[in-house]
Amino acid sequence: MNVKLIETIQEMLRFTKDAKHRNLSIGYVPTMGALHEGHVSLMKAAVAQNDIAVMTIFVNPIQFGPNEDYEKYPRTLEADLEKAEAAGILAVFFPSAHELTENIYSFVDINELQNNLCGVKRPGHFRGVCTIVSKFFNIIQPDNAYFGKKDIQQLYIIKQMVKDLNFPVNIVPCEIVRESDGLAMSSRNRYLSANERKDALIISQSIKKAITLQQNGETSPQIIINCVREEIAKVPSAKIDYISIVNEQMQDVDTVENKNILALAVYIGKTRLIDNHIIGEKLCF
């Protein structure tokens, strides 16, 4: 296998130093592993737009709440390395939780942007995300970093963090990748039973119906949200965590406009799935 597996911070720092010494641009893709075609699209973008591309695989314990799925989160390193190599990734940084997160006293937090959606439903989640992403930015020193739009709140938070803390990295948003039937790709989809997998289609179907309503002239966020709520209620295994329409500051809006985001989190059985659509962009499912 040609992809280089790096398991310690010191080794990754040496790799970064060598790349910078040779004036090579670095593209970076952060992941928690269990890779799917959505991740592959990020990797391919990083490979195409930079001299070298680096990926992290790290299931981050400090972004999981006490009753969340840290222990059972899928870990598929060998398959992930094969996908990374096929996409053209040069190095995979695979640090231990012990080295990266134990006995640390400094954390990166963000105000405002985490006061809604997943930030409210998963207290401390974005503090954990921002802390680890900051550490990776410092260790890898990427020129460009690639984040998917499926985790839309995370994308906007990382962009704000980079601006506020003056990280010299360009954040590249990448489109949501979906299965042929519209389900947004997620590592957690593998938790779904066959019946739950069918039920999960209600998420993208409800978005599509709501956006059709909006495109036909509806500007009331509550009417559009109710449309989504009514659709999801048709599936007994589905339980809504939240449905919101927010602006780019993650604040609820009074009137729906372009660039607002219809965002939702839904449990299908015990599996929590998120999805969204940016108003004004083309529906691709």
C-alpha positions in Angstrom: 0.0 0.0 0.0 1.5 3.3 -1.1 -0.6 5.6 1.2 1.6 6.6 4.2 0.0 5.8 7.6 1.2 8.3 10.3 0.3 7.5 13.9 2.1 10.1 16.0 2.1 13.9 16.2 5.8 14.1 15.9 5.9 12.1 12.8 3.1 14.2 11.3 5.0 17.4 12.2 8.1 16.0 10.3 5.9 15.2 7.3 4.5 18.8 7.4 7.9 20.4 7.8 9.2 18.4 4.8 6.3 19.4 2.6 6.6 23.1 3.5 10.4 22.9 2.9 9.6 21.7 -0.6 7.0 24.5 -1.1 4.3 21.9 -1.6 0.7 22.9 -1.1 -1.3 20.7 1.3 -4.9 19.8 0.9 -6.5 18.4 4.1 -9.6 16.2 4.6 -10.7 15.6 8.2 -12.7 12.4 8.8 -13.7 10.0 11.5 -13.2 7.1 9.2 -15.9 4.6 8.1 -15.5 6.3 4.7 -18.1 6.5 2.0 -18.4 8.2 -1.4 -19.1 11.6 0.3 -15.6 11.4 1.9 -14.2 10.2 -1.4 -15.5 13.3 -3.2 -13.7 15.5 -0.6 -10.5 13.5 -1.0 -10.6 13.8 -4.8 -11.1 17.5 -4.6 -8.1 17.8 -2.2 -5.9 15.7 -4.6 -7.0 17.7 -7.6 -6.4 21.2 -6.1 -3.1 20.7 -4.2 0.4 19.3 -4.6 -0.3 16.7 -1.9 -3.4 15.6 0.0 -3.6 14.5 3.6 -6.5 12.9 5.5 -7.1 12.4 9.2 -9.0 9.5 10.6 -9.9 10.2 14.2 -13.0 9.3 16.2 -12.9 12.4 18.4 -14.0 11.5 22.0 -14.4 15.1 23.1 -17.2 15.8 20.5 -19.4 13.0 21.7 -21.9 13.4 24.6 -22.1 10.9 27.4 -25.1 9.0 25.8 -23.9 9.2 22.2 -22.3 6.5 20.0 -18.5 7.0 20.6 -17.9 3.4 21.6 -19.9 1.9 18.7 -18.9 4.4 16.0 -17.8 2.3 13.1 -14.0 1.9 12.8 -12.8 0.4 9.5 -9.2 1.4 9.1 -8.1 -1.1 6.5 -11.0 -0.4 4.2 -10.5 3.4 4.8 -6.8 3.2 3.8 -7.8 1.4 0.6 -10.3 4.2 -0.3 -7.7 6.9 0.6 -5.0 5.3 -1.7 -7.5 4.9 -4.5 -8.4 8.6 -4.3 -4.8 9.7 -4.3 -4.3 10.6 -0.7 -0.5 10.7 0.1 -0.7 10.4 3.9 -3.3 9.4 6.5 -2.8 10.8 10.0 -4.3 8.3 12.5 -3.4 9.5 16.0 -4.4 7.9 19.2 -7.0 9.5 21.5 -4.5 9.3 24.3 -1.9 11.5 22.5 -4.4 13.9 21.1 -7.0 14.5 23.7 -6.0 13.2 27.1 -4.7 15.6 29.7 -5.4 18.8 27.7 -6.5 21.9 29.5 -7.1 24.3 26.5 -10.2 24.2 24.4 -11.6 26.2 21.5 -15.2 27.3 21.8 -17.4 29.5 19.6 -20.3 31.7 20.6 -23.6 32.4 18.7 -23.2 30.0 15.8 -23.6 27.0 18.1 -26.7 28.3 19.9 -29.1 26.5 17.7 -29.6 23.2 15.8 -27.0 20.5 16.7 -25.2 23.0 19.0 -28.3 22.9 21.3 -29.1 19.3 20.9 -25.5 18.1 21.4 -24.1 20.4 24.2 -20.3 20.6 24.0 -20.2 19.0 20.5 -18.8 22.0 18.6 -16.3 22.8 21.4 -14.9 19.3 20.8 -14.9 19.7 17.1 -13.3 23.2 17.1 -10.6 22.0 19.5 -9.6 19.0 17.5 -9.8 20.8 14.1 -7.6 23.6 15.5 -5.0 21.0 16.6 -5.0 19.4 13.2 -4.7 22.7 11.5 -1.6 23.5 13.6 -0.1 20.1 13.1 -0.8 19.7 9.3 -0.7 23.3 8.3 -2.9 22.8 5.3 -3.4 25.4 2.6 -6.9 24.1 1.8 -9.2 22.1 4.0 -12.3 20.3 2.7 -15.6 20.1 4.6 -18.9 18.7 3.4 -22.1 20.7 3.4 -24.1 17.9 5.0 -22.6 19.0 8.3 -23.7 22.6 7.5 -23.5 24.0 11.0 -20.0 22.6 11.4 -19.0 24.1 8.1 -20.1 27.6 9.1 -18.6 27.3 12.5 -15.2 26.2 11.1 -15.2 29.0 8.6 -15.9 31.5 11.5 -13.2 29.9 13.7 -10.6 30.2 10.9 -11.5 33.9 10.4 -11.5 34.7 14.2 -8.3 32.9 15.0 -6.5 33.9 11.8 -5.7 30.4 10.6 -3.9 30.7 7.2 -6.2 28.0 5.7 -8.8 28.2 3.0 -12.0 26.3 3.8 -13.5 24.6 0.8 -17.2 23.7 1.0 -18.1 20.5 -0.9 -21.6 19.4 -2.0 -23.7 16.8 -0.2 -23.3 13.4 -1.9 -26.4 11.2 -1.9 -27.4 7.7 -2.7 -29.3 7.2 -5.9 -32.6 7.3 -4.0 -31.7 10.7 -2.3 -30.5 9.6 1.1 -27.5 11.7 2.2 -24.4 9.6 2.6 -23.4 9.2 6.2 -21.2 6.7 8.1 -24.1 6.2 10.5 -26.3 4.9 7.6 -24.7 1.5 8.3 -26.6 1.4 11.6 -29.9 1.2 9.8 -31.8 -2.0 9.3 -33.2 -2.8 5.9 -36.6 -1.4 6.9 -35.1 1.6 8.6 -33.0 2.3 5.5 -36.3 2.6 3.5 -37.8 4.7 6.2 -34.9 7.1 6.1 -35.8 8.2 2.6 -38.6 10.3 4.2 -35.9 12.8 5.2 -34.8 13.8 1.7 -38.4 13.4 0.4 -39.7 15.8 3.0 -36.9 18.3 2.1 -37.9 18.0 -1.6 -41.5 18.6 -0.9 -40.8 21.6 1.3 -38.4 23.2 -1.2 -41.0 22.7 -4.0 -43.4 24.6 -1.7 -40.8 27.4 -1.2 -40.1 27.6 -4.9 -43.8 28.1 -5.6 -43.7 31.3 -3.5 -44.1 30.3 0.1 -41.9 32.5 2.4 -43.3 31.5 5.8 -40.7 29.4 7.6 -43.4 27.9 9.9 -45.5 26.7 6.9 -42.4 25.1 5.3 -41.3 23.5 8.5 -44.8 22.2 9.1 -44.7 20.6 5.6 -41.5 18.7 6.6 -43.0 17.8 9.9 -46.2 16.4 8.3 -44.2 14.3 5.9 -41.9 12.8 8.5 -44.9 12.0 10.7 -46.0 9.5 8.1 -43.1 7.2 9.1 -43.6 5.5 12.5 -39.9 4.8 13.0 -39.0 8.5 12.5 -38.7 10.9 15.5 -37.9 14.6 14.8 -35.0 16.0 16.8 -35.3 19.4 15.1 -36.5 21.2 12.0 -35.4 24.8 11.5 -34.9 27.4 8.8 -31.9 29.5 9.7 -29.6 32.2 8.2 -25.8 31.9 7.8 -25.4 32.9 11.5 -27.6 29.9 12.4 -30.4 32.1 13.6 -34.1 31.3 13.0 -35.6 33.5 10.3 -38.9 35.3 10.0 -39.1 35.2 6.2 -37.4 32.6 4.0 -34.8 34.0 1.6 -32.0 32.7 -0.6 -29.0 31.4 1.3 -31.2 30.5 4.3 -30.8 26.8 5.3 -33.5 24.3 5.9 -31.9 22.0 8.4 -33.2 18.9 10.2 -32.1 16.1 12.4 -34.3 13.0 12.6 -34.0 9.7 14.5 -34.8 6.7 12.4 -35.1 4.1 15.1 -32.1 4.8 17.3 -30.0 6.3 14.5 -29.7 10.1 14.3 -29.4 11.5 10.8 -29.0 15.1 9.7 -29.7 16.7 6.3 -30.2 20.2 4.9 -30.8 22.3 1.8 -29.5 25.8 1.1 -32.4 27.9 -0.2 -31.8 29.0 -3.8 -29.4 26.2 -4.7 -30.5 23.5 -7.1 -32.1 20.4 -5.7 -30.0 17.5 -6.9 -32.2 14.6 -5.8 
